[in-house]
């Protein structure tokens, strides 16, 4: 939770008209009734706290940036709380920011003309109560004359008042159409198709893994130090081992997404570790969704992986369930990252391990911590199980083409992941630490053992009073041991 003293300082710097502007911007996330009778910013902050929007300063930063209060943004820089953020998409909509931009460019003459043009549609009383253009927009929304998907009436009115304002709204309308089509497609693909190709989760492959472990244990009894062989381990004989590709998205200017401060620390850590592990690094900074897809496709087209032992792809970005974002705010499905490297698509990678590490949120939820020893029957037990429902999806049988994949997710589906703005993300930093420990150890700890340790260490932490639970998914058929070359 944000520091109350910091919030109080921000409240003191806002006048009543700015508080009204902030209330309008929050209408998508706080109900109209809860926004009534707000006297100052402190009242608004309480409403935002109720919605969990002040767990960190990301949403408040967008609000202050939108109303052009850079001086108050500097107040947040002096906040002494831990500099942790999430990689979930913030909730201040393009629709609200567009309406605010139009209001900000309104002249007094245009405002009076707007009220005159809309009197018949809104009613004289509603028009008389409207002191600003934002008030008019709010009344239009109440009368169902204006919404995120219907700006036609306002656009028609703006064409009579100011062509530049009409163009601003028309640009929003064009942006709104395209993401809506893509989002519908994303939902369909994620629900109906992606499971067919997505690597299975640990719980889904655990039975066969246990049987394999029994055979290995039997061998260990007769030979305490077995030599790695092709039947048990992936071969790593080439130098370099292969490529490690990092997509590092930090700057999301002009979108509804906040910049990802601290992500450069993750890129540096990954470069340090995978270079020592024998991989050739390729870093791509700040790519759009189409740019990310193009680089993935070019990677397949321009490379012969015959002399590669493995492939590593790391994505550092914002995300939602089943996808990550380009810096333009557009989605890239996880399937679009992995499918080009299946055995059927890239035969020179067939039978070789393909590792994907995704540092991005997979939803808007916050995970709470629970003490197993205190659980009892009834409501408390149900509450404890709820955050784990993402692990209980129905297992689907993997196609042979999707063998030899590992997907290391920073968090389970539906929930947020955390990033320290000074030292990097919680997941990637712990992943790199555990990879280094295993690489320097005399033990033959495979990647799944390493990721189990990552799960354990990350789950111990508490971030903005919440928990984080990483989730590996895999279709690996052998053990993968990574050592420094």
C-alpha positions as CSV (number, residue, x, y, z in Angstrom):
1,X,0.0,0.0,0.0
2,X,1.3,3.5,-0.9
3,X,2.6,5.7,1.9
4,X,-0.1,7.9,3.4
5,X,2.2,10.8,3.9
6,X,3.1,10.8,0.2
7,X,-0.6,10.7,-0.7
8,X,-1.3,13.6,1.7
9,X,1.4,15.7,0.0
10,X,-0.1,15.0,-3.4
11,X,-3.6,15.9,-2.1
12,X,-2.3,19.3,-0.8
13,X,-1.0,20.0,-4.3
14,X,-4.3,19.4,-6.1
15,X,-7.0,22.0,-6.5
16,X,-10.7,21.2,-6.7
17,X,-10.9,21.3,-10.5
18,X,-8.0,18.9,-10.8
19,X,-9.6,16.5,-8.3
20,X,-12.7,16.6,-10.5
21,X,-10.6,15.8,-13.5
22,X,-9.1,12.8,-11.7
23,X,-12.5,11.6,-10.7
24,X,-13.6,11.6,-14.4
25,X,-10.5,9.7,-15.4
26,X,-11.3,7.1,-12.7
27,X,-14.9,6.5,-13.9
28,X,-14.0,3.2,-15.6
29,X,-12.5,1.7,-12.4
30,X,-14.6,3.2,-9.6
31,X,-18.4,3.2,-9.7
32,X,-20.3,6.4,-10.3
33,X,-21.9,6.2,-6.8
34,X,-18.5,5.8,-5.1
35,X,-17.3,8.9,-6.9
36,X,-20.2,11.1,-5.7
37,X,-19.5,13.6,-2.9
38,X,-15.7,13.4,-3.2
39,X,-14.4,16.6,-1.6
40,X,-10.7,16.2,-2.1
41,X,-8.0,13.9,-3.4
42,X,-7.8,12.0,-0.1
43,X,-11.4,10.8,-0.6
44,X,-10.5,9.7,-4.1
45,X,-7.4,7.9,-2.9
46,X,-9.6,5.9,-0.4
47,X,-11.8,4.8,-3.3
48,X,-8.8,3.7,-5.3
49,X,-7.4,1.8,-2.3
50,X,-10.7,-0.1,-2.1
51,X,-10.2,-1.2,-5.7
52,X,-6.5,-2.2,-5.0
53,X,-5.2,0.5,-7.4
54,X,-2.8,2.0,-4.9
55,X,-0.8,-1.2,-4.2
56,X,1.9,0.6,-6.1
57,X,2.2,4.0,-7.7
58,X,1.7,2.9,-11.4
59,X,-1.9,3.9,-11.7
60,X,-1.5,7.2,-9.8
61,X,1.5,8.0,-12.0
62,X,-0.7,7.7,-15.1
63,X,-3.3,10.0,-13.5
64,X,-0.9,12.7,-12.6
65,X,0.9,12.4,-16.0
66,X,-2.4,12.7,-17.8
67,X,-3.4,16.0,-16.0
68,X,0.2,17.3,-16.6
69,X,1.3,17.5,-12.9
70,X,5.0,16.5,-13.4
71,X,5.8,18.3,-10.1
72,X,3.6,15.8,-8.2
73,X,5.2,12.9,-10.0
74,X,8.5,14.0,-8.4
75,X,6.8,13.6,-5.0
76,X,6.4,9.9,-5.8
77,X,10.1,9.7,-6.5
78,X,10.8,10.5,-2.8
79,X,8.5,7.8,-1.6
80,X,10.6,5.5,0.7
81,X,8.6,2.3,0.2
82,X,10.2,-0.6,-1.7
83,X,10.4,0.3,-5.4
84,X,8.3,-2.7,-6.7
85,X,5.9,-2.7,-9.6
86,X,3.9,-5.3,-11.5
87,X,3.9,-6.1,-15.2
88,X,0.1,-6.1,-15.5
89,X,-1.5,-3.7,-17.8
90,X,-2.7,-0.5,-16.0
91,X,-6.3,0.3,-16.2
92,X,-6.4,4.0,-17.2
93,X,-8.1,3.6,-20.6
94,X,-7.3,5.2,-23.9
95,X,-10.9,6.3,-24.0
96,X,-10.6,8.4,-20.8
97,X,-7.3,9.9,-21.8
98,X,-8.7,10.9,-25.2
99,X,-11.7,12.6,-23.6
100,X,-9.5,14.4,-21.2
101,X,-7.2,15.6,-24.0
102,X,-10.2,17.0,-25.9
103,X,-11.5,18.7,-22.7
104,X,-8.0,20.2,-22.1
105,X,-8.1,21.8,-25.5
106,X,-11.6,23.2,-25.2
107,X,-12.1,27.0,-25.4
108,X,-14.8,28.7,-23.4
109,X,-16.6,29.5,-26.7
110,X,-16.5,25.8,-27.8
111,X,-17.8,24.7,-24.4
112,X,-20.8,27.0,-24.6
113,X,-21.5,25.8,-28.2
114,X,-21.3,22.2,-27.1
115,X,-23.9,22.7,-24.4
116,X,-26.2,24.4,-26.9
117,X,-25.8,21.6,-29.4
118,X,-26.6,18.9,-26.8
119,X,-29.4,20.6,-24.9
120,X,-32.1,18.7,-26.7
121,X,-30.4,15.3,-26.1
122,X,-29.4,15.8,-22.5
123,X,-32.0,18.2,-21.1
124,X,-31.7,21.8,-19.9
125,X,-31.2,20.8,-16.2
126,X,-28.3,18.5,-16.9
127,X,-26.7,21.1,-19.2
128,X,-27.0,23.9,-16.5
129,X,-25.4,21.6,-13.9
130,X,-22.4,21.0,-16.2
131,X,-19.6,23.4,-15.3
132,X,-16.9,21.9,-17.6
133,X,-16.8,19.8,-20.7
134,X,-15.9,16.8,-18.5
135,X,-19.3,17.3,-16.8
136,X,-21.0,17.2,-20.2
137,X,-19.2,14.0,-21.1
138,X,-20.3,12.5,-17.8
139,X,-23.9,13.4,-18.4
140,X,-23.7,12.0,-21.9
141,X,-22.5,8.7,-20.4
142,X,-25.3,8.7,-17.9
143,X,-27.8,9.1,-20.8
144,X,-26.0,6.3,-22.8
145,X,-25.0,8.8,-25.5
146,X,-21.3,8.3,-25.1
147,X,-19.2,5.2,-24.3
148,X,-15.9,3.6,-25.0
149,X,-17.4,1.9,-28.1
150,X,-19.8,4.7,-29.2
151,X,-18.4,8.2,-29.7
152,X,-20.5,9.1,-32.7
153,X,-22.6,11.8,-31.2
154,X,-19.7,13.6,-29.6
155,X,-17.7,13.3,-32.9
156,X,-20.6,14.9,-34.8
157,X,-20.7,17.7,-32.3
158,X,-17.0,18.3,-32.4
159,X,-17.1,18.5,-36.2
160,X,-19.3,21.6,-35.7
161,X,-16.9,23.1,-33.1
162,X,-13.3,22.3,-34.0
163,X,-12.0,20.1,-36.7
164,X,-8.8,19.4,-34.7
165,X,-10.8,18.1,-31.8
166,X,-12.8,16.0,-34.1
167,X,-9.7,14.5,-35.6
168,X,-8.4,13.6,-32.1
169,X,-11.6,11.7,-31.4
170,X,-11.5,10.0,-34.9
171,X,-8.0,8.8,-34.2
172,X,-9.2,7.2,-31.0
173,X,-12.1,5.6,-32.8
174,X,-9.6,4.1,-35.3
175,X,-7.4,2.8,-32.6
176,X,-10.4,1.3,-30.7
177,X,-11.6,-0.7,-33.7
178,X,-8.3,-2.5,-34.3
179,X,-7.5,-3.8,-30.8
180,X,-11.1,-5.0,-30.3
181,X,-10.8,-7.3,-33.3
182,X,-7.4,-8.5,-32.2
183,X,-8.6,-9.1,-28.7
184,X,-11.5,-11.3,-29.8
185,X,-9.1,-13.3,-31.9
186,X,-6.7,-13.7,-28.9
187,X,-9.5,-15.0,-26.8
188,X,-10.5,-17.6,-29.4
189,X,-7.0,-18.8,-30.0
190,X,-6.1,-19.0,-26.4
191,X,-9.1,-21.0,-25.4
192,X,-9.6,-23.3,-28.4
193,X,-6.3,-23.7,-30.1
194,X,-3.3,-22.8,-28.0
195,X,-3.6,-25.6,-25.5
196,X,-3.0,-28.1,-28.3
197,X,0.5,-26.7,-28.9
198,X,1.4,-25.3,-25.5
199,X,3.9,-27.3,-23.4
200,X,2.3,-29.2,-20.6
201,X,2.5,-28.1,-17.1
202,X,4.6,-29.9,-14.5
203,X,1.5,-31.5,-12.9
204,X,0.3,-32.7,-16.3
205,X,3.6,-34.6,-17.0
206,X,4.5,-35.6,-13.5
207,X,3.3,-39.3,-13.6
208,X,5.6,-40.2,-16.5
209,X,8.4,-38.2,-14.9
210,X,8.1,-40.2,-11.7
211,X,8.3,-43.5,-13.6
212,X,11.4,-42.3,-15.3
213,X,12.9,-41.2,-12.0
214,X,12.4,-44.8,-10.6
215,X,14.4,-46.3,-13.4
216,X,17.1,-43.7,-12.8
217,X,17.2,-44.4,-9.1
218,X,17.7,-48.1,-9.8
219,X,20.7,-47.3,-11.9
220,X,22.1,-45.1,-9.2
221,X,22.0,-47.9,-6.8
222,X,24.3,-50.0,-8.9
223,X,26.4,-47.1,-10.3
224,X,26.6,-44.1,-8.0
225,X,28.2,-41.9,-10.6
226,X,26.6,-42.6,-14.0
227,X,27.9,-40.8,-17.0
228,X,25.4,-38.7,-18.9
229,X,24.2,-40.4,-22.0
230,X,21.9,-39.5,-24.9
231,X,19.0,-41.5,-23.4
232,X,19.0,-39.6,-20.2
233,X,20.4,-36.1,-21.0
234,X,20.2,-33.6,-23.8
235,X,23.6,-33.4,-25.5
236,X,25.4,-30.1,-25.2
237,X,28.6,-30.4,-27.2
238,X,28.8,-27.3,-29.4
239,X,30.4,-24.0,-28.6
240,X,28.4,-21.8,-28.7
241,X,25.6,-23.9,-27.4
242,X,23.1,-21.9,-29.5
243,X,21.3,-18.6,-29.4
244,X,19.8,-16.8,-26.4
245,X,17.4,-14.2,-27.7
246,X,16.1,-11.5,-25.3
247,X,13.1,-9.2,-26.0
248,X,13.5,-6.3,-23.5
249,X,10.5,-4.0,-23.7
250,X,10.8,-0.9,-21.4
251,X,9.3,2.2,-23.0
252,X,5.6,2.1,-23.7
253,X,5.1,5.8,-24.5
254,X,1.8,6.7,-26.0
255,X,0.0,3.5,-24.8
256,X,-2.1,2.6,-21.7
257,X,0.9,0.8,-20.3
258,X,3.5,2.2,-18.0
259,X,7.2,2.1,-18.6
260,X,9.0,-0.9,-17.1
261,X,11.7,0.7,-14.9
262,X,14.4,-1.7,-13.8
263,X,14.0,-4.1,-16.8
264,X,17.6,-3.3,-18.0
265,X,18.9,-5.1,-14.9
266,X,17.1,-8.3,-16.0
267,X,18.6,-8.0,-19.5
268,X,22.1,-7.5,-18.0
269,X,21.7,-10.6,-15.7
270,X,20.4,-12.8,-18.5
271,X,23.3,-11.7,-20.7
272,X,25.9,-12.4,-18.0
273,X,24.5,-15.9,-17.1
274,X,23.7,-17.3,-20.6
275,X,27.0,-16.0,-22.1
276,X,28.9,-18.0,-19.4
277,X,26.6,-20.9,-20.2
278,X,28.0,-20.8,-23.7
279,X,25.1,-19.1,-25.6
280,X,25.4,-16.4,-28.2
281,X,23.3,-13.4,-27.1
282,X,20.9,-11.4,-29.3
283,X,19.2,-8.5,-27.5
284,X,16.1,-6.7,-29.0
285,X,15.1,-3.6,-27.1
286,X,11.7,-1.9,-27.3
287,X,9.9,-3.7,-30.2
288,X,6.3,-3.4,-31.2
289,X,4.2,-6.5,-31.4
290,X,4.8,-6.8,-35.1
291,X,8.5,-6.2,-34.5
292,X,8.7,-9.1,-32.1
293,X,6.8,-11.4,-34.4
294,X,9.1,-10.4,-37.3
295,X,12.3,-11.1,-35.3
296,X,10.9,-14.5,-34.3
297,X,10.1,-15.4,-37.9
298,X,13.5,-14.0,-39.1
299,X,15.2,-16.1,-36.5
300,X,13.7,-19.2,-38.1
301,X,14.3,-18.1,-41.7
302,X,17.9,-16.9,-41.3
303,X,19.4,-19.6,-39.1
304,X,20.3,-23.2,-39.6
305,X,20.2,-24.8,-36.1
306,X,22.1,-27.9,-37.1
307,X,25.1,-26.9,-35.1
308,X,23.1,-25.6,-32.2
309,X,22.4,-27.7,-29.1
310,X,19.5,-25.6,-27.7
311,X,17.5,-22.4,-28.1
312,X,16.7,-19.8,-25.3
313,X,14.1,-17.0,-25.7
314,X,13.5,-14.5,-22.9
315,X,10.7,-12.0,-23.0
316,X,10.6,-9.0,-20.6
317,X,7.4,-7.1,-21.0
318,X,3.9,-6.3,-19.8
319,X,1.4,-9.2,-20.3
320,X,-2.0,-10.7,-19.8
321,X,-3.2,-14.3,-19.7
322,X,-1.7,-16.1,-22.6
323,X,0.1,-13.2,-24.2
324,X,2.8,-10.5,-23.9
325,X,2.7,-6.9,-25.2
326,X,4.8,-5.0,-27.7
327,X,5.7,-1.4,-26.8
328,X,2.7,-0.3,-28.9
329,X,0.3,-2.0,-26.5
330,X,-0.6,-4.8,-29.0
331,X,-0.6,-8.5,-28.0
332,X,1.7,-11.3,-29.0
333,X,0.3,-14.7,-28.1
334,X,2.7,-17.1,-26.4
335,X,1.8,-19.6,-29.1
336,X,3.2,-17.1,-31.7
337,X,6.5,-17.2,-29.9
338,X,6.8,-21.0,-29.5
339,X,5.0,-22.5,-32.6
340,X,7.7,-21.4,-35.2
341,X,10.2,-23.6,-33.4
342,X,8.2,-26.8,-33.2
343,X,9.8,-29.9,-34.8
344,X,7.5,-29.7,-37.7
345,X,8.3,-26.0,-38.4
346,X,12.0,-25.9,-37.7
347,X,13.4,-29.4,-38.3
348,X,17.0,-28.5,-37.3
349,X,15.7,-27.9,-33.8
350,X,13.9,-31.2,-33.6
351,X,14.8,-33.2,-30.5
352,X,16.7,-30.2,-29.0
353,X,15.6,-28.3,-25.9
354,X,13.8,-25.0,-26.5
355,X,13.6,-22.8,-23.4
356,X,11.3,-19.8,-23.0
357,X,11.4,-17.6,-20.0
358,X,8.5,-15.0,-19.7
359,X,8.7,-12.1,-17.3
360,X,5.2,-10.6,-17.6
361,X,2.0,-10.6,-15.7
362,X,-0.7,-13.2,-16.7
363,X,-3.7,-11.4,-15.2
364,X,-4.8,-8.6,-12.8
365,X,-5.1,-10.7,-9.6
366,X,-2.9,-10.4,-6.5
367,X,-1.9,-13.6,-4.7
368,X,-2.4,-13.7,-1.0
369,X,-0.3,-15.8,1.4
370,X,-1.9,-18.5,3.7
371,X,-0.6,-20.5,6.5
372,X,-1.4,-24.2,5.9
373,X,-1.3,-25.1,9.6
374,X,-4.1,-22.8,10.4
375,X,-6.6,-23.9,7.8
376,X,-9.9,-25.4,8.7
377,X,-12.9,-26.6,6.8
378,X,-15.4,-24.2,5.2
379,X,-14.8,-20.7,3.9
380,X,-11.2,-20.3,4.8
381,X,-10.2,-23.4,3.0
382,X,-12.0,-22.3,-0.1
383,X,-10.3,-18.9,-0.1
384,X,-6.9,-20.6,0.2
385,X,-7.5,-22.8,-2.8
386,X,-8.8,-20.0,-5.0
387,X,-5.5,-18.5,-6.1
388,X,-4.3,-21.9,-7.1
389,X,-7.1,-22.6,-9.6
390,X,-4.8,-21.6,-12.5
391,X,-2.9,-24.9,-11.9
392,X,-5.9,-27.0,-12.2
393,X,-6.7,-26.7,-16.0
394,X,-7.7,-29.8,-17.8
395,X,-4.6,-31.5,-19.2
396,X,-4.3,-31.8,-23.0
397,X,-2.1,-34.3,-24.7
398,X,0.8,-32.6,-26.4
399,X,1.4,-33.1,-30.1
400,X,4.8,-34.7,-31.0
401,X,5.8,-31.5,-32.8
402,X,5.7,-29.7,-29.4
403,X,8.1,-31.9,-27.7
404,X,11.3,-30.6,-26.0
405,X,9.8,-27.2,-24.9
406,X,10.1,-25.6,-21.5
407,X,8.1,-22.5,-20.7
408,X,9.2,-20.7,-17.5
409,X,6.5,-18.3,-16.4
410,X,7.1,-15.6,-13.8
411,X,3.6,-16.3,-12.4
412,X,0.7,-18.6,-12.7
413,X,-2.3,-17.5,-14.9
414,X,-4.6,-14.8,-13.7
415,X,-2.0,-13.2,-11.5
416,X,0.5,-10.4,-11.5
417,X,4.3,-10.6,-11.3
418,X,6.5,-8.1,-9.6
419,X,9.6,-6.0,-10.6
420,X,11.9,-4.0,-8.5
421,X,12.5,-0.7,-10.3
422,X,16.2,-0.6,-9.1
423,X,17.3,-4.3,-9.2
424,X,15.1,-6.0,-11.8
425,X,12.2,-8.4,-11.7
426,X,11.8,-10.9,-8.8
427,X,11.6,-13.9,-11.1
428,X,14.4,-13.2,-13.6
429,X,16.9,-12.2,-10.9
430,X,16.2,-15.4,-8.9
431,X,16.3,-17.5,-12.1
432,X,19.7,-16.2,-12.9
433,X,21.0,-16.7,-9.4
434,X,19.8,-20.3,-9.3
435,X,21.2,-21.0,-12.8
436,X,24.6,-19.7,-11.6
437,X,24.5,-21.8,-8.4
438,X,23.7,-25.0,-10.4
439,X,26.3,-24.2,-13.1
440,X,29.1,-24.0,-10.6
441,X,28.0,-27.0,-8.5
442,X,29.5,-30.5,-8.9
443,X,26.0,-31.9,-8.9
444,X,24.2,-32.7,-12.1
445,X,21.1,-30.6,-11.3
446,X,18.8,-30.4,-14.3
447,X,16.8,-27.3,-15.3
448,X,13.6,-28.6,-13.6
449,X,15.5,-28.9,-10.3
450,X,16.7,-25.3,-10.8
451,X,13.2,-24.0,-11.5
452,X,11.8,-25.8,-8.5
453,X,14.3,-23.9,-6.4
454,X,13.3,-20.7,-8.1
455,X,9.7,-21.5,-7.2
456,X,10.6,-22.1,-3.6
457,X,12.7,-18.9,-3.2
458,X,10.2,-16.6,-5.0
459,X,7.3,-18.0,-3.1
460,X,9.0,-17.1,0.2
461,X,9.0,-13.4,-0.6
462,X,6.3,-10.8,0.0
463,X,5.9,-8.0,-2.6
464,X,3.7,-5.0,-1.9
465,X,2.1,-7.2,0.8
466,X,1.4,-10.0,-1.8
467,X,2.9,-13.2,-3.0
468,X,4.2,-14.5,-6.4
469,X,4.2,-18.0,-7.6
470,X,6.2,-18.8,-10.8
471,X,5.1,-21.7,-13.0
472,X,7.2,-23.9,-15.3
473,X,5.5,-25.8,-18.0
474,X,7.4,-28.4,-20.1
475,X,7.4,-31.2,-22.7
476,X,11.0,-32.0,-22.1
477,X,11.8,-35.7,-22.7
478,X,15.3,-35.7,-21.2
479,X,17.2,-34.0,-18.5
480,X,18.9,-30.7,-19.4
481,X,22.0,-29.7,-17.3
482,X,23.5,-26.3,-17.9
483,X,27.1,-25.8,-16.9
484,X,29.5,-22.9,-17.5
485,X,31.7,-23.5,-20.6
